[in-house]
């Protein structure tokens, strides 16, 4: 093994080990949470997370990718500030909506003033955390990145369980807990990086404007493609909640949370380090293919056994660990076990689509995915068939992952 490969493996191990502890906390708390909160309450939480996922795909304008992509350190610093402040384009209209709905006491598509306020807080925290996380990745501060996740996981578990045990019906403890976790993570990174408001003020608006024009390819191509990707990834939650009920949306939300554990534990850690590594290779006009193949094989070896277990035993595992009322979540997990395998292996490898001049390709892939999902989900709603909706989700994303794999392999050359 070469020195660079050894460093690469150590960086992944460091990032994954800290993430593992955070996910162990999530694993330990989930059986308790599923007994304190109903599938319907998890459904409301799933809709909230889906809304945050969709809005956050726009809020940073994808400038966080430029933090890794820029060669000049000062430009990368400016990109960090630009990423954090870009959320104002989403927060401002949300604030106006919040005030309007509070004053006139009404809600639109189920989002009242309190839900809008929660979304505002989530977007501000998400933008701040994303900017600092990518800056830490550039500086290889993987210790900061992992410890922040651990502290956030502790905060989420504690607050969610506390509100659940106190049985405060007027407050969704799952939502409040997630917001507290976001805040803890962002504040921790701010403190560790010794950031202050005065240091942010040193970056002039003129510099930020000039930089935003220079990097216009990120919002121009990555924002639409990421928005389409997030809409495609979350549209089933909105459809399930509005058409089939919050309980089914909650079951799907728990599926996302369970299969997200190994993805967050290993896949994201590999993806973060992999993206920085291939960014360096691309800057030096070198081939990424060896890194691509080694990373892909390693991910497949780790994910294949988990996928097989979920395919055969997911319903029984869910009922035993989470409770009898979560059998449906287990059945969904079994049905989507192959999708889990594809997502775990291919999503980190597709990080090359976010670098250099490859954003147009990603946009095209996301457009095709959304069209496919829209047709299938419309048919499912018309037929009032949950099976059609779930099959549409599985097939559309399966094809998307395979296309991403082929395109990314070609670009890695």
N, C-alpha and C positions, 0 to 999 in steps of 0.2 A: 504493500500500500504506500502511495506517495505521501509526502509531507502534507500537501494540500488536501488530499483525500482524508488523511488522518485528522486534520484540523476541522474539516467539514463534518466528519462523523462526531467529533467531540462537541462541536457547536450544536448539532442536532440533539445529542444526548443531554447537554446542559439545558437546552430549551425544553426538551420533552420531559426531563425529570421534574422540573418545577411545575410544568403543566400537569404532570401526573398527580402530584399532590393536590392541586386544585380540583382535578376531576375526581379524585378519591373522595373529596369532601362533597362534591355534587352527587356521587354515587351513594354515599352514606346517607345523605339527606333526602334523596328522592323517595325511598320507601316510606319515610315519615310524611313527606309532603303529600304523597298520593293518598294517604289515609286521613289527612287534615283537610284537603281540598278536593272537591268533586270534579269529575270530568268536565262539567259545564264551566267551573271556575278556571280550570286549565285551558278551556276553549277561549275564554275571554283573554287570558294571558297570552295564548298563542296568537290571537288577532293583534294584540298590542305589539308583540315581538315582530310580527309580520309587517306591521305599519312602520316600526322603527327601521327594519331592514330595508324597506322600500325607500323611505325618506333619506336614510343615511347613504344610500347609493348615489344620491344627488348632492347631499349637503357638503361633502368635501370637494366636489368637482373633480375628484380623482387626482388631485395634486399630490397626494401622499406617495404615489408611485414615482413622482419626480424627485422625491427626497433620496431615493436610491439611485435614480437614473442620472442625476446631475453630477458632473465631475468636480466642479468648484464647490468647496466647503461652504462658502458664504451663500451661494445660490441655494444649496441644500437647506441651510438654516432659514433662509427666506421662504423656501417652499414649506417648511414646517409651520411657520407663522401663517402663511397663506392657507394652508390646509385647515388650521384651527379656526381661522376667521371666516372661511367660506360659508359656514353654516348660517350666516346672517341672512342669506337669500331664502332659506327655509324658515328660520325662526321668526322673521318679521311678519310674514303673512299668517303664521300660526298664532302669534301673539294677538294680531288683530281679530282673528277668528275666535280666540279664547275670550277676549273682552266682549265681543259681539254676542256670543252665545251665553255668556254669564249675565250680561245686561238684559237680554231678551228671553232668557230661560228656555232655550230650545237646543236641539242637537241635529246634526246632519249625518246621515248614514251611521247613526249610533255613536258618533263622537261628540260628547258634550264638552263643556268648558274644562272640566277636570281631566278628561282624557287628553284634550289638547294641551293642557298644562304639563301633563306627564310626558307628552311627546316633545314639547319644547325642551324640557330638562334633559331628556334622553339624547336629543340631537346635539345640544351644547356639550354634554359629557362625551358623547361618541366622537365628535370632531376633535375635541381636545385630546382624548386618549389615542385616537388614530394617528394624529400628528406626532405625538410623543413616542408612540410605539414604533413607528417607522424610523424616527430619528435614532432611537435606541438600537434598532436593527442595523442602521448604517454604521453606528459606532461600535457595534458588536457588544452592547451592554445586555447580554442575554440574562444575566442575573437580575437586573431590574425588571425585565419583561416577565420573567417567571414568578418572582416574588410578588409583583403587582397582581398577577392572576390568583395567587394563593390567598392574599389578603382580601381580594374581591370575593372569592368563593366563600370564605369564612363569613364575610358580611352578608352576602346573599342568603346563605343557609340560616344564619342566626336571625335576621330580620323576618324572613319568610316563615320560619318555624314559630317565632315569638308571636307574630300576628295571628297565625293559625291556631296556636294554643289558646290565645286570648279570645278567639272567636269574634273578632271585630268584623261583622258582616258588611259594614259600610265601606270597608277598605279591602282591596284585593292585595293581600300580602305578597303574592308572587310578583306583582308589578312593582310595589314599593321596594321589595328586597332587591330586585334587579337594578333599580335606579341607585340604591345605596351602594351596591357592588360597583357600578360604573363610576360613581363618585370616588370611592376608595381607591380604585385603580388609577384614576386620573390624578388625584391628589398625591398619591405615592410617587408617581413618576415625576411630577412637578418638584417635589421635595428632593428626590434623589438627583435630579438634574440641576438643582440649585437655580431654578428659573424664577424670575420675578416679573412683575408687570412692567417695570422700567426697562428690562431687557427687551421686551416685546415692542415697547414704544420706540426703541432705537431704529427699528425697521420702518422706513417711511412708506407712506401710502403710494408715493410715486414709484418706488422700487417694486412694491408688490404689484402695481398695475403693469409695469414694464415686464415683470417676470410672468405675469398671468398671460400676457399677449404672446410672449415667447413660447410658453408651454400650452398654447391653446389646443394642441392636438389631444391633450388629456380630457378636458371637458367636452371637446368636439366629438370625440369618438368613444372614449371610455365611459362617459356619463350615460349616453344612450344605451351602450351595450350592457353596462352594469345595471342600469335601471331595468332594462328588458330581462336581464338575468334574474334580478331580485323579484320582479313581478312574476316571472315564470316560476321561480322557486316558491313564491308565497301565495300565488293565486288560488291554489287548492285550499289553503286555510280560509280565505275569504269565501270561496264557494261552499266549502263544507259547513262553515259557520252559518251562512245565510240561507242555504238550501237544505242541508241535512241536520243542522242543529249544532249547538256549542259542544255537546258531548262528543260527537264524532270529530269535531275540530280539536277538542282536547285530547282525544286518542291519538290523532295525527301529530299534535304538538308534543306529546310524550314520546312518540316514535322518533321525532326529530331530535328530542333531547337525549334519548338513549343512544341512538346511532351516532349522535354528535359527540359522545364521550370518547370513543377511540379516535374519531376524526380530529377532535381538539387535542387529544393526548399525543398522537403521533403525526397525523397528516398535516396539521397546521404548523407544527414545529418543523417538520421536514420542509414544508412549503416555504416558510419564512427564510430559512437558511439557504434553501435551493435557489430562491428568487435572487437573493443577494449574490450568490456564487455565479449564477449564469449572467447576472448583470455585469459582473467583473469581466467574465469571458467575452461578452458581447462588446464591451468597451475596448477590449484588446483585439477585437475581430478574430476571435478563436472559436473553434467548434465546441458546442455544448453537448454533443451527442453522447459521449461517454458518461458524463454526469447524469444525463437524461435516462439512459438505460439502467445504470446502477441504481438510481433513485427509484425508478419504476419497479424494478424487480424486487427491491427491498420492501417497498410498500405492498406489493402483491403477496409476498410471502407472509407478511404480517396480517393482512386483511382476509385472505382466503379462508383460514380456519374459522374466524369469527363469522364470516358470511355463511358458511356451512352450518354452524351451530344455530344461527338465527333462522335459517331456512327450515330446519327440522324441528326445533324446540322452542321457538320464540313464544308462542301462546302459553305454554306451560311455565316458562321462565317468568313471564310477566305476571301471571296469576300468583305464582309462589312469592315473588319478590315484592310486587307492588300491590297485590290484592285482587280479589275476584272480579272487581268492576273494571279491571284493565285488560281483560281477555281480548277485547277488540283491538286494542293497541298492539298486542302481541301478534294477532292475525295480520294486521297491516305490516308489521315489521317482517314477518315471514314472507309475505308477498313481495316486499321491496328489498329483500336481502341482496339480490344481485345488483340493484341500484346502489346499495351501500358499498359494495365491493368496487364498482366502477368509480363512484365519487371519491372514495378513499384513495385510490391509486392515481386517478387521472387529474383531479382538481389541482393538487400541488404542481403536477407537471405542466399544467396549462398556464402556469404563472408567466411563461415566456410570451404569452399573447398580450401581456400588459406592459411589455418593455419595448423600447425602440419604436419602430414604425409598424408594429404588428396590430395596432388597435382596430384597424378597418376590418381585419379578418374576424376578430372577436365580435364586432358589431354585427356582421353578416350572420354568424352562427346564432347569435341571440335573437335576431329578427325571425329566422326560420323556426327557432324553438318556440317563441311566443305565438306565432301563427299556428303551429301545430297544437299547442296547448289550448289556444282560444277555440279552435274548431272542436277539439275533443270535449272541452269543458262545456261548451254550448250544447253539444249533443247530450252530455250527461244531465245537464239541467233540464233540457227538453224532455228527456226520457225519465227524469227523476231517478237516475240509476247511479248509486254510489260505486258500483263495480266498474262502470264505464269511466267514471271520473278517476278512479284509482289506476285503472289500466292506462288511461291517457297519460297520467303523470309518469308512470313507470316506463312506458315505451318512448315518450318524448325525451325524457332525460337520458335514457339509455342510449338513444341515437346521438344525442348531443355530446355525451362523454366520448363515444367512439370517434366522432368527427374531430373533437378537440385533440384526442390522442394522435390521430393521423397527422393533423395539421401541425401540432406541436413538435412531433418527431421530425417532420420535414424542416421546420424552422430551426431546430436545434443543430442542423448541419452548418 
